[in-house]
């Protein structure tokens, strides 16, 4: 998972997690565990990832499972990069 730190940094920046970023690991739950991660924040995270990684994400590609853990979100990004 070579992009884990980049995805973590994007999440931290968008959600303003500060030092809590240091506690995020690959298996850390996101949806339901980070109060900052509401529906608007999800949109902002997706937009930030699109800009950072130069990818395009369609609405039908995103599900709650994508944002289940930091690892699932990173896998999604790496899948998009491989396309």
N, CA, C and O atoms as a Tinker XYZ file with bonds, in Angstrom:
   332  protein
     1  N      0.827000   -1.179000    0.000000    73     2
     2  CA     0.000000    0.000000    0.000000    64     1     3
     3  C      0.869000    1.239000    0.000000    63     2     4     5
     4  O      1.093000    1.864000    1.037000    81     3
     5  N      1.344000    1.574000   -1.155000    73     3     6
     6  CA     2.334000    2.635000   -1.253000    64     5     7
     7  C      1.747000    4.041000   -1.093000    63     6     8     9
     8  O      2.497000    4.993000   -0.878000    81     7
     9  N      0.432000    4.189000   -1.193000    73     7    10
    10  CA    -0.177000    5.518000   -1.099000    64     9    11
    11  C     -0.881000    5.768000    0.235000    63    10    12    13
    12  O     -1.597000    6.758000    0.381000    81    11
    13  N     -0.682000    4.886000    1.197000    73    11    14
    14  CA    -1.373000    4.987000    2.480000    64    13    15
    15  C     -1.104000    6.330000    3.166000    63    14    16    17
    16  O     -2.040000    6.977000    3.635000    81    15
    17  N      0.132000    6.745000    3.227000    73    15    18
    18  CA     0.477000    7.997000    3.906000    64    17    19
    19  C     -0.124000    9.205000    3.186000    63    18    20    21
    20  O     -0.567000   10.160000    3.825000    81    19
    21  N     -0.137000    9.156000    1.860000    73    19    22
    22  CA    -0.716000   10.273000    1.100000    64    21    23
    23  C     -2.212000   10.378000    1.364000    63    22    24    25
    24  O     -2.730000   11.474000    1.575000    81    23
    25  N     -2.910000    9.242000    1.355000    73    23    26
    26  CA    -4.345000    9.242000    1.620000    64    25    27
    27  C     -4.608000    9.713000    3.052000    63    26    28    29
    28  O     -5.534000   10.487000    3.295000    81    27
    29  N     -3.794000    9.248000    3.992000    73    27    30
    30  CA    -3.925000    9.682000    5.390000    64    29    31
    31  C     -3.744000   11.189000    5.500000    63    30    32    33
    32  O     -4.494000   11.848000    6.219000    81    31
    33  N     -2.767000   11.741000    4.803000    73    31    34
    34  CA    -2.520000   13.181000    4.851000    64    33    35
    35  C     -3.681000   13.972000    4.249000    63    34    36    37
    36  O     -4.054000   15.026000    4.765000    81    35
    37  N     -4.245000   13.464000    3.164000    73    35    38
    38  CA    -5.402000   14.133000    2.551000    64    37    39
    39  C     -6.571000   14.136000    3.533000    63    38    40    41
    40  O     -7.200000   15.172000    3.749000    81    39
    41  N     -6.859000   12.982000    4.125000    73    39    42
    42  CA    -7.932000   12.900000    5.120000    64    41    43
    43  C     -7.693000   13.886000    6.256000    63    42    44    45
    44  O     -8.600000   14.612000    6.662000    81    43
    45  N     -6.485000   13.906000    6.757000    73    43    46
    46  CA    -6.144000   14.779000    7.873000    64    45    47
    47  C     -6.320000   16.247000    7.509000    63    46    48    49
    48  O     -6.852000   17.030000    8.295000    81    47
    49  N     -5.873000   16.613000    6.321000    73    47    50
    50  CA    -5.991000   18.008000    5.886000    64    49    51
    51  C     -7.455000   18.415000    5.710000    63    50    52    53
    52  O     -7.872000   19.465000    6.200000    81    51
    53  N     -8.228000   17.590000    5.016000    73    51    54
    54  CA    -9.625000   17.923000    4.738000    64    53    55
    55  C    -10.449000   17.961000    6.025000    63    54    56    57
    56  O    -11.303000   18.830000    6.198000    81    55
    57  N    -10.184000   17.011000    6.928000    73    55    58
    58  CA   -10.974000   16.904000    8.150000    64    57    59
    59  C    -10.372000   17.680000    9.329000    63    58    60    61
    60  O    -10.954000   17.719000   10.413000    81    59
    61  N     -9.211000   18.292000    9.110000    73    59    62
    62  CA    -8.510000   19.025000   10.175000    64    61    63
    63  C     -8.317000   18.153000   11.414000    63    62    64    65
    64  O     -8.707000   18.532000   12.518000    81    63
    65  N     -7.714000   16.985000   11.219000    73    63    66
    66  CA    -7.541000   16.028000   12.311000    64    65    67
    67  C     -6.390000   16.374000   13.245000    63    66    68    69
    68  O     -6.364000   15.913000   14.386000    81    67
    69  N     -5.451000   17.165000   12.788000    73    67    70
    70  CA    -4.315000   17.528000   13.630000    64    69    71
    71  C     -3.537000   16.292000   14.056000    63    70    72    73
    72  O     -3.236000   15.425000   13.235000    81    71
    73  N     -3.216000   16.215000   15.333000    73    71    74
    74  CA    -2.405000   15.115000   15.866000    64    73    75
    75  C     -3.124000   13.766000   15.817000    63    74    76    77
    76  O     -2.475000   12.721000   15.879000    81    75
    77  N     -4.449000   13.775000   15.706000    73    75    78
    78  CA    -5.184000   12.501000   15.630000    64    77    79
    79  C     -4.806000   11.707000   14.378000    63    78    80    81
    80  O     -5.022000   10.497000   14.312000    81    79
    81  N     -4.245000   12.393000   13.401000    73    79    82
    82  CA    -3.785000   11.713000   12.183000    64    81    83
    83  C     -2.800000   10.601000   12.521000    63    82    84    85
    84  O     -2.784000    9.561000   11.863000    81    83
    85  N     -1.985000   10.818000   13.537000    73    83    86
    86  CA    -0.949000    9.852000   13.903000    64    85    87
    87  C     -1.515000    8.523000   14.398000    63    86    88    89
    88  O     -0.801000    7.521000   14.432000    81    87
    89  N     -2.776000    8.508000   14.778000    73    87    90
    90  CA    -3.400000    7.284000   15.257000    64    89    91
    91  C     -4.080000    6.494000   14.146000    63    90    92    93
    92  O     -4.547000    5.380000   14.381000    81    91
    93  N     -4.142000    7.053000   12.942000    73    91    94
    94  CA    -4.778000    6.357000   11.825000    64    93    95
    95  C     -3.851000    5.292000   11.258000    63    94    96    97
    96  O     -2.712000    5.572000   10.886000    81    95
    97  N     -4.357000    4.072000   11.199000    73    95    98
    98  CA    -3.630000    2.941000   10.630000    64    97    99
    99  C     -4.457000    2.364000    9.485000    63    98   100   101
   100  O     -5.591000    2.787000    9.257000    81    99
   101  N     -3.894000    1.404000    8.772000    73    99   102
   102  CA    -4.578000    0.816000    7.629000    64   101   103
   103  C     -5.955000    0.261000    8.002000    63   102   104   105
   104  O     -6.900000    0.377000    7.221000    81   103
   105  N     -6.074000   -0.338000    9.183000    73   103   106
   106  CA    -7.343000   -0.945000    9.581000    64   105   107
   107  C     -8.219000   -0.013000   10.425000    63   106   108   109
   108  O     -9.211000   -0.457000   11.004000    81   107
   109  N     -7.864000    1.268000   10.499000    73   107   110
   110  CA    -8.668000    2.230000   11.264000    64   109   111
   111  C    -10.000000    2.469000   10.567000    63   110   112   113
   112  O    -10.051000    2.733000    9.366000    81   111
   113  N    -11.083000    2.373000   11.347000    73   111   114
   114  CA   -12.414000    2.659000   10.810000    64   113   115
   115  C    -12.545000    4.152000   10.558000    63   114   116   117
   116  O    -12.054000    4.971000   11.335000    81   115
   117  N    -13.212000    4.494000    9.466000    73   115   118
   118  CA   -13.418000    5.895000    9.124000    64   117   119
   119  C    -14.874000    6.292000    9.343000    63   118   120   121
   120  O    -15.187000    7.023000   10.283000    81   119
   121  N    -15.769000    5.808000    8.469000    73   119   122
   122  CA   -17.191000    6.161000    8.597000    64   121   123
   123  C    -17.727000    5.663000    9.930000    63   122   124   125
   124  O    -17.577000    4.491000   10.275000    81   123
   125  N    -18.342000    6.550000   10.661000    73   123   126
   126  CA   -18.891000    6.187000   11.956000    64   125   127
   127  C    -17.905000    6.357000   13.099000    63   126   128   129
   128  O    -18.306000    6.403000   14.261000    81   127
   129  N    -16.621000    6.451000   12.783000    73   127   130
   130  CA   -15.607000    6.608000   13.826000    64   129   131
   131  C    -15.018000    8.013000   13.870000    63   130   132   133
   132  O    -14.555000    8.468000   14.916000    81   131
   133  N    -15.037000    8.686000   12.745000    73   131   134
   134  CA   -14.552000   10.061000   12.675000    64   133   135
   135  C    -15.763000   10.980000   12.530000    63   134   136   137
   136  O    -16.358000   11.048000   11.454000    81   135
   137  N    -16.134000   11.684000   13.595000    73   135   138
   138  CA   -17.323000   12.535000   13.514000    64   137   139
   139  C    -17.229000   13.595000   12.413000    63   138   140   141
   140  O    -18.249000   14.048000   11.893000    81   139
   141  N    -16.008000   13.987000   12.064000    73   139   142
   142  CA   -15.826000   14.996000   11.012000    64   141   143
   143  C    -16.187000   14.466000    9.627000    63   142   144   145
   144  O    -16.436000   15.248000    8.709000    81   143
   145  N    -16.217000   13.152000    9.475000    73   143   146
   146  CA   -16.437000   12.552000    8.154000    64   145   147
   147  C    -17.939000   12.390000    7.892000    63   146   148   149
   148  O    -18.492000   11.295000    7.980000    81   147
   149  N    -18.574000   13.520000    7.568000    73   147   150
   150  CA   -19.985000   13.486000    7.198000    64   149   151
   151  C    -20.094000   13.498000    5.672000    63   150   152   153
   152  O    -19.082000   13.417000    4.976000    81   151
   153  N    -21.309000   13.599000    5.158000    73   151   154
   154  CA   -21.500000   13.501000    3.707000    64   153   155
   155  C    -20.774000   14.604000    2.946000    63   154   156   157
   156  O    -20.232000   14.352000    1.870000    81   155
   157  N    -20.753000   15.814000    3.480000    73   155   158
   158  CA   -20.027000   16.893000    2.802000    64   157   159
   159  C    -18.521000   16.653000    2.849000    63   158   160   161
   160  O    -17.812000   16.940000    1.885000    81   159
   161  N    -18.042000   16.133000    3.957000    73   159   162
   162  CA   -16.611000   15.852000    4.074000    64   161   163
   163  C    -16.200000   14.757000    3.096000    63   162   164   165
   164  O    -15.102000   14.810000    2.541000    81   163
   165  N    -17.063000   13.765000    2.875000    73   163   166
   166  CA   -16.768000   12.711000    1.903000    64   165   167
   167  C    -16.561000   13.332000    0.526000    63   166   168   169
   168  O    -15.616000   12.982000   -0.181000    81   167
   169  N    -17.435000   14.243000    0.151000    73   167   170
   170  CA   -17.309000   14.926000   -1.145000    64   169   171
   171  C    -15.990000   15.694000   -1.205000    63   170   172   173
   172  O    -15.292000   15.653000   -2.218000    81   171
   173  N    -15.654000   16.388000   -0.131000    73   171   174
   174  CA   -14.404000   17.154000   -0.097000    64   173   175
   175  C    -13.172000   16.256000   -0.158000    63   174   176   177
   176  O    -12.182000   16.604000   -0.801000    81   175
   177  N    -13.227000   15.102000    0.510000    73   175   178
   178  CA   -12.111000   14.147000    0.467000    64   177   179
   179  C    -11.947000   13.608000   -0.954000    63   178   180   181
   180  O    -10.828000   13.519000   -1.460000    81   179
   181  N    -13.048000   13.255000   -1.591000    73   179   182
   182  CA   -12.982000   12.742000   -2.965000    64   181   183
   183  C    -12.387000   13.794000   -3.895000    63   182   184   185
   184  O    -11.528000   13.488000   -4.722000    81   183
   185  N    -12.842000   15.022000   -3.756000    73   183   186
   186  CA   -12.320000   16.111000   -4.600000    64   185   187
   187  C    -10.819000   16.304000   -4.374000    63   186   188   189
   188  O    -10.059000   16.474000   -5.327000    81   187
   189  N    -10.406000   16.276000   -3.124000    73   187   190
   190  CA    -8.980000   16.442000   -2.811000    64   189   191
   191  C     -8.160000   15.287000   -3.386000    63   190   192   193
   192  O     -7.056000   15.503000   -3.885000    81   191
   193  N     -8.690000   14.066000   -3.320000    73   191   194
   194  CA    -7.962000   12.918000   -3.883000    64   193   195
   195  C     -7.893000   13.009000   -5.398000    63   194   196   197
   196  O     -6.869000   12.681000   -5.997000    81   195
   197  N     -8.979000   13.453000   -6.019000    73   195   198
   198  CA    -8.963000   13.618000   -7.478000    64   197   199
   199  C     -7.875000   14.603000   -7.888000    63   198   200   201
   200  O     -7.137000   14.358000   -8.842000    81   199
   201  N     -7.779000   15.699000   -7.178000    73   199   202
   202  CA    -6.779000   16.714000   -7.511000    64   201   203
   203  C     -5.370000   16.215000   -7.224000    63   202   204   205
   204  O     -4.474000   16.389000   -8.050000    81   203
   205  N     -5.162000   15.598000   -6.063000    73   203   206
   206  CA    -3.825000   15.152000   -5.667000    64   205   207
   207  C     -3.298000   14.038000   -6.575000    63   206   208   209
   208  O     -2.147000   14.078000   -7.010000    81   207
   209  N     -4.142000   13.050000   -6.857000    73   207   210
   210  CA    -3.702000   11.886000   -7.625000    64   209   211
   211  C     -4.017000   11.987000   -9.118000    63   210   212   213
   212  O     -3.673000   11.088000   -9.885000    81   211
   213  N     -4.664000   13.073000   -9.531000    73   211   214
   214  CA    -5.057000   13.269000  -10.923000    64   213   215
   215  C     -5.896000   12.088000  -11.421000    63   214   216   217
   216  O     -5.591000   11.467000  -12.439000    81   215
   217  N     -6.957000   11.803000  -10.673000    73   215   218
   218  CA    -7.890000   10.735000  -11.033000    64   217   219
   219  C     -9.280000   11.333000  -11.148000    63   218   220   221
   220  O     -9.529000   12.446000  -10.685000    81   219
   221  N    -10.184000   10.586000  -11.769000    73   219   222
   222  CA   -11.590000   10.989000  -11.860000    64   221   223
   223  C    -12.424000    9.912000  -11.189000    63   222   224   225
   224  O    -12.269000    8.724000  -11.474000    81   223
   225  N    -13.305000   10.329000  -10.300000    73   223   226
   226  CA   -14.148000    9.401000   -9.561000    64   225   227
   227  C    -15.604000    9.681000   -9.910000    63   226   228   229
   228  O    -16.092000   10.798000   -9.736000    81   227
   229  N    -16.291000    8.653000  -10.404000    73   227   230
   230  CA   -17.715000    8.780000  -10.696000    64   229   231
   231  C    -18.518000    8.487000   -9.434000    63   230   232   233
   232  O    -18.091000    7.709000   -8.581000    81   231
   233  N    -19.681000    9.118000   -9.324000    73   231   234
   234  CA   -20.523000    8.942000   -8.143000    64   233   235
   235  C    -20.863000    7.483000   -7.877000    63   234   236   237
   236  O    -20.932000    7.061000   -6.722000    81   235
   237  N    -21.076000    6.708000   -8.940000    73   235   238
   238  CA   -21.485000    5.309000   -8.766000    64   237   239
   239  C    -20.332000    4.397000   -8.348000    63   238   240   241
   240  O    -20.549000    3.213000   -8.088000    81   239
   241  N    -19.118000    4.926000   -8.280000    73   239   242
   242  CA   -17.965000    4.129000   -7.846000    64   241   243
   243  C    -17.772000    4.165000   -6.331000    63   242   244   245
   244  O    -17.052000    3.337000   -5.773000    81   243
   245  N    -18.408000    5.114000   -5.678000    73   243   246
   246  CA   -18.220000    5.324000   -4.247000    64   245   247
   247  C    -19.348000    4.671000   -3.465000    63   246   248   249
   248  O    -20.525000    4.821000   -3.793000    81   247
   249  N    -18.963000    3.947000   -2.429000    73   247   250
   250  CA   -19.955000    3.365000   -1.519000    64   249   251
   251  C    -19.434000    3.528000   -0.091000    63   250   252   253
   252  O    -18.309000    3.976000    0.128000    81   251
   253  N    -20.261000    3.161000    0.856000    73   251   254
   254  CA   -19.837000    3.226000    2.256000    64   253   255
   255  C    -18.627000    2.322000    2.478000    63   254   256   257
   256  O    -17.780000    2.621000    3.320000    81   255
   257  N    -18.536000    1.221000    1.734000    73   255   258
   258  CA   -17.402000    0.299000    1.881000    64   257   259
   259  C    -16.088000    0.967000    1.491000    63   258   260   261
   260  O    -15.037000    0.638000    2.042000    81   259
   261  N    -16.140000    1.903000    0.545000    73   259   262
   262  CA   -14.937000    2.626000    0.131000    64   261   263
   263  C    -14.343000    3.379000    1.317000    63   262   264   265
   264  O    -13.124000    3.427000    1.480000    81   263
   265  N    -15.198000    3.959000    2.137000    73   263   266
   266  CA   -14.772000    4.764000    3.280000    64   265   267
   267  C    -14.841000    3.995000    4.591000    63   266   268   269
   268  O    -14.856000    4.600000    5.663000    81   267
   269  N    -14.884000    2.672000    4.517000    73   267   270
   270  CA   -14.966000    1.859000    5.729000    64   269   271
   271  C    -13.711000    1.988000    6.589000    63   270   272   273
   272  O    -13.800000    2.225000    7.794000    81   271
   273  N    -12.543000    1.831000    5.964000    73   271   274
   274  CA   -11.269000    1.943000    6.684000    64   273   275
   275  C    -10.295000    2.774000    5.850000    63   274   276   277
   276  O    -10.539000    3.046000    4.675000    81   275
   277  N     -9.205000    3.166000    6.471000    73   275   278
   278  CA    -8.161000    3.865000    5.731000    64   277   279
   279  C     -7.610000    2.963000    4.634000    63   278   280   281
   280  O     -7.296000    3.429000    3.539000    81   279
   281  N     -7.496000    1.684000    4.928000    73   279   282
   282  CA    -7.006000    0.726000    3.929000    64   281   283
   283  C     -7.937000    0.590000    2.736000    63   282   284   285
   284  O     -7.474000    0.535000    1.597000    81   283
   285  N     -9.245000    0.533000    2.980000    73   283   286
   286  CA   -10.188000    0.392000    1.864000    64   285   287
   287  C    -10.170000    1.645000    0.994000    63   286   288   289
   288  O    -10.293000    1.552000   -0.227000    81   287
   289  N    -10.019000    2.801000    1.604000    73   287   290
   290  CA    -9.939000    4.039000    0.833000    64   289   291
   291  C     -8.648000    4.080000    0.021000    63   290   292   293
   292  O     -8.651000    4.516000   -1.130000    81   291
   293  N     -7.559000    3.631000    0.609000    73   291   294
   294  CA    -6.279000    3.591000   -0.104000    64   293   295
   295  C     -6.333000    2.596000   -1.252000    63   294   296   297
   296  O     -5.833000    2.884000   -2.339000    81   295
   297  N     -6.934000    1.427000   -1.029000    73   295   298
   298  CA    -7.083000    0.442000   -2.113000    64   297   299
   299  C     -7.894000    1.023000   -3.272000    63   298   300   301
   300  O     -7.577000    0.791000   -4.439000    81   299
   301  N     -8.940000    1.777000   -2.941000    73   299   302
   302  CA    -9.747000    2.408000   -3.972000    64   301   303
   303  C     -8.882000    3.349000   -4.814000    63   302   304   305
   304  O     -8.943000    3.314000   -6.043000    81   303
   305  N     -8.085000    4.180000   -4.163000    73   303   306
   306  CA    -7.212000    5.127000   -4.876000    64   305   307
   307  C     -6.221000    4.363000   -5.752000    63   306   308   309
   308  O     -6.005000    4.723000   -6.909000    81   307
   309  N     -5.625000    3.316000   -5.205000    73   307   310
   310  CA    -4.636000    2.562000   -5.982000    64   309   311
   311  C     -5.273000    1.845000   -7.167000    63   310   312   313
   312  O     -4.642000    1.683000   -8.212000    81   311
   313  N     -6.513000    1.420000   -7.007000    73   311   314
   314  CA    -7.251000    0.810000   -8.129000    64   313   315
   315  C     -7.486000    1.861000   -9.205000    63   314   316   317
   316  O     -7.313000    1.571000  -10.389000    81   315
   317  N     -7.873000    3.061000   -8.826000    73   315   318
   318  CA    -8.097000    4.139000   -9.788000    64   317   319
   319  C     -6.800000    4.518000  -10.506000    63   318   320   321
   320  O     -6.814000    4.804000  -11.703000    81   319
   321  N     -5.695000    4.520000   -9.789000    73   319   322
   322  CA    -4.401000    4.847000  -10.396000    64   321   323
   323  C     -3.968000    3.791000  -11.406000    63   322   324   325
   324  O     -3.245000    4.092000  -12.357000    81   323
   325  N     -4.409000    2.562000  -11.198000    73   323   326
   326  CA    -4.015000    1.462000  -12.081000    64   325   327
   327  C     -4.843000    1.438000  -13.372000    63   326   328   329
   328  O     -4.473000    0.762000  -14.332000    81   327
   329  N     -5.946000    2.163000  -13.396000    73   327   330
   330  CA    -6.821000    2.152000  -14.581000    64   329   331
   331  C     -6.210000    2.879000  -15.744000    63   330   332
   332  O     -6.819000    2.959000  -16.810000    81   331
